[in-house]
Amino acid sequence: MFGYFFETLAKTNEWISYYDEPTRKLRYKYEEGSPMVSCLLEATVDAPIMHVLSLFCEIDLFKNWFPNVTSCDVIKELSPSRGLYSCK
């Protein structure tokens, strides 16, 4: 599982850089044959890893935390740290 995850992310030439700083990087790509856009965020967070990962278990609460998000749902969960989410 980890091999697939990191192999997919290693193909950085497929990603379009939107924001690039030493502690924060944001990339995106349009999925072929789909209207979906994938986002890849790399960031340094000064917090325990369990606190950060627990946010993904609370995806439905994002609308309460971010002012411009009105709904957020889990479409498909592949693992506790990887899934397909819809935020509007």
N, C-alpha and C positions, 0 to 999 in steps of 0.2 A: 504494500500500500504506500509506504513512504517513498519507495523508488519511483512509483508512478507520479506521485505528487511533485517531487522535486525535479523529475525529468520534464514534466509539463512546464514548470516554472522556469527551468533553465533555458528554454527557448525564448530568450528575451527579445530577439529580433521580430517576433510576432506582436509584441506589445508596443503601444505608443506611449511615450513618456509625457505625462501631463505636469508633474511636479517632481523636482529632483534636488534634494538637499542631503547632506551627510546623514542626518537623523530621520529624514522622511522622504519617501519615494512613492509616487502614485502613478500607476500605469493602467492602461485599458486596451481592450481589443474587441473588435466586432466579431461575433461568432459566425462562422461560415454557414450559410443556409438557415439562419435564425435571426430574429429581430433582437436577440439578447446581446448585451454588452457585458463583458467580464471585466472586473476591476481587480487589480493587484496592489495592495498597500503594504509597504515595508516601513516600519517605524520602530524607533526606540522608545519604550514606555517604561518609566521609572515606577514599577509596581510589581507585586508578586505575580508570577505567571498564572496562577490559578484564578486570580481576580480578573485578569484580562480574558482568559479563556471562558470564564463564567458568563461574560457578556454575550457570547454566542448562544448560550442557553436561554437568554432573555430577549431574543430577537423581536418578539411581539411587543416589548416595552419600548422599543426605539422611538416610537411616535410620541412617547411621553418625555423623552430626553432630548430630542432634536427638534427645533421649532418648525422646520420646513417639511418634516416627514409626517404624513397623515395616516399611513398604514404600512405595516411591515409584517410579512408572513414567511413561514418556512414552506418552500415548494417541495424540496427534496433534501433530506439529510443523508449525506454519504458516510459521515463519521462525526464524532463530537466536535471536530475542528474544521470540517469542510462540508459545504452544502450549497444549495441553490436557494437564495433568498430574494424576496421581492420587497423593495422599499419604494414608496411613492410619496 
